[in-house]
Amino acid sequence: MNLTDSKILVTGGASGMGRHFVLALARDGADVAFCDLNPDAVGAVEAEAASRGLPGKVKGFIANVAKEDEVVALVKDAAAALGGLTGIVNNAGIIRDGLLIKVDRETGAVIKFPLAKWQQVLDVNLTGVFLGAREFAAYAVENKVKQSVIISISSISRHGNMGQGNYSAAKAAIVADTALWAGELARYGIRTGAVAPGFTRTPILEGMPPEALAKVSAPVPLKRIGEPEEMYLAVKFIIENDYFTGRVIDVDGGLRLS
Ligand SMILES: NC(=O)c1ccc[n+]([C@@H]2O[C@H](COP(=O)([O-])OP(=O)(O)OC[C@H]3O[C@@H](n4cnc5c(N)ncnc54)[C@H](O)[C@@H]3O)[C@@H](O)[C@H]2O)c1
């Protein structure tokens, strides 16, 4: 698939990596729709795209990827705004970290990880990807789109990162589904792919003090965190390479978590 013929929907496109994907795809000639939760943040990305005079169109929407009706409407509205869709990047994600149990040092009481925090992460990071993939695939088949692609942003944490039971489970599950959806969807001309970033320079990490950032970078063989553009290169590769499907690309500087 050529980027200049592509019409891509990016979820969670108002911040961090998603924001970079939106602007980079439009910079490279794709038309881009994106969603996020906050209207001001969505407007700011649209304004940024307009101020840069990017060749691709950029149109923002408000939608929560964990809500079925909102994702159904999003795919329909995005396709209408761009005059079609040829891909989705399931990027929206959240963290709600904590250990499965911990013991209060003073009282000895066992504190359990709250079910609500488990569920919030599964709702956005796994159900959100399922809904995006399902609605996009249905759209592509109903509209006889010849070639299209579903890309999901996993994480190095999919191997299991202590304190991230919910996040690791969701990020592992979307890699498994990327593989099985490749088999289910190939007959419709739909490819799949996942990108598993290591620590990447986004607002979460930008807010860290330099010493904390140095601690995060120390075990990385390449001795630094990744840049959003480096994650974008993997997204771009998956879009452009018609023989790529069902696999995950690790972009993590060579770091192993476990
Ligand atoms: N930054 C990293 O180091 C890193 C590493 C590996 C994987 N990731 C993954 O990359 C993706 C992007 O992360 P980021 O670091 O850019 O985070 P970020 O917080 O900067 O951006 C995530 C965006 O998703 C939006 N979002 C959250 N919940 C949403 C929902 N329910 N519906 C719609 N939008 C929603 C947020 O508002 C935000 O704009 C996530 O899936 C994350 O898990 C990040």
The ligand as a Tripos MOL2 file, in Angstrom:
@<TRIPOS>MOLECULE
LIG
   44    48     1     0     0
SMALL
NO_CHARGES

@<TRIPOS>ATOM
      1 N1          5.3490    5.7970   25.9120 N.am      1 LIG1
      2 C1          5.8690    4.5890   26.0470 C.2       1 LIG1
      3 O1          6.9760    4.4400   26.5720 O.2       1 LIG1
      4 C2          5.1200    3.3830   25.5270 C.ar      1 LIG1
      5 C3          5.7980    2.1630   25.4650 C.ar      1 LIG1
      6 C4          5.1420    1.0510   24.9470 C.ar      1 LIG1
      7 C5          3.8380    1.1500   24.5000 C.ar      1 LIG1
      8 N2          3.2000    2.3510   24.5810 N.ar      1 LIG1
      9 C6          1.8360    2.3990   24.0520 C.3       1 LIG1
     10 O2          1.7650    3.3800   23.0450 O.3       1 LIG1
     11 C7          0.4480    3.9390   22.9870 C.3       1 LIG1
     12 C8          0.5360    5.4500   23.0990 C.3       1 LIG1
     13 O3          1.1260    5.7710   24.3480 O.3       1 LIG1
     14 P1          1.6880    7.2200   24.7050 P.3       1 LIG1
     15 O4          2.9010    7.0060   25.5160 O.co2     1 LIG1
     16 O5          1.7480    8.0350   23.4830 O.co2     1 LIG1
     17 O6          0.5480    7.7040   25.7100 O.3       1 LIG1
     18 P2         -0.1780    9.1250   25.8680 P.3       1 LIG1
     19 O7         -0.8630    9.0540   27.1930 O.co2     1 LIG1
     20 O8          0.7600   10.2590   25.5890 O.co2     1 LIG1
     21 O9         -1.2620    9.0870   24.7090 O.3       1 LIG1
     22 C9         -2.3450    8.2090   24.7450 C.3       1 LIG1
     23 C10        -3.5490    8.9330   24.1690 C.3       1 LIG1
     24 O10        -4.6550    8.0330   24.1860 O.3       1 LIG1
     25 C11        -5.7840    8.7410   24.6450 C.3       1 LIG1
     26 N3         -6.7430    7.8250   25.2440 N.ar      1 LIG1
     27 C12        -6.6790    7.2120   26.4490 C.ar      1 LIG1
     28 N4         -7.7860    6.5020   26.6730 N.ar      1 LIG1
     29 C13        -8.5690    6.6610   25.5870 C.ar      1 LIG1
     30 C14        -9.8390    6.1730   25.2310 C.ar      1 LIG1
     31 N5        -10.5430    5.3820   26.0670 N.pl3     1 LIG1
     32 N6        -10.3660    6.5300   24.0390 N.ar      1 LIG1
     33 C15        -9.6840    7.3520   23.1960 C.ar      1 LIG1
     34 N7         -8.4680    7.8440   23.4870 N.ar      1 LIG1
     35 C16        -7.9240    7.5060   24.6690 C.ar      1 LIG1
     36 C17        -5.2350    9.7150   25.6630 C.3       1 LIG1
     37 O11        -6.1590   10.7860   25.9110 O.3       1 LIG1
     38 C18        -3.9490   10.1570   25.0060 C.3       1 LIG1
     39 O12        -4.1500   11.2800   24.1700 O.3       1 LIG1
     40 C19        -0.3220    3.2850   24.1380 C.3       1 LIG1
     41 O13        -1.0640    2.1870   23.6560 O.3       1 LIG1
     42 C20         0.7760    2.8050   25.0630 C.3       1 LIG1
     43 O14         0.3590    1.7290   25.8640 O.3       1 LIG1
     44 C21         3.7980    3.4650   25.0840 C.ar      1 LIG1
@<TRIPOS>BOND
     1     1     2 1
     2     2     3 2
     3     2     4 1
     4     4     5 ar
     5     4    44 ar
     6     5     6 ar
     7     6     7 ar
     8     7     8 ar
     9     8     9 1
    10     8    44 ar
    11     9    10 1
    12     9    42 1
    13    10    11 1
    14    11    12 1
    15    11    40 1
    16    12    13 1
    17    13    14 1
    18    14    15 2
    19    14    16 1
    20    14    17 1
    21    17    18 1
    22    18    19 2
    23    18    20 1
    24    18    21 1
    25    21    22 1
    26    22    23 1
    27    23    24 1
    28    23    38 1
    29    24    25 1
    30    25    26 1
    31    25    36 1
    32    26    27 ar
    33    26    35 ar
    34    27    28 ar
    35    28    29 ar
    36    29    30 ar
    37    29    35 ar
    38    30    31 1
    39    30    32 ar
    40    32    33 ar
    41    33    34 ar
    42    34    35 ar
    43    36    37 1
    44    36    38 1
    45    38    39 1
    46    40    41 1
    47    40    42 1
    48    42    43 1
@<TRIPOS>SUBSTRUCTURE
     1 LIG1         1 GROUP 0 **** ****
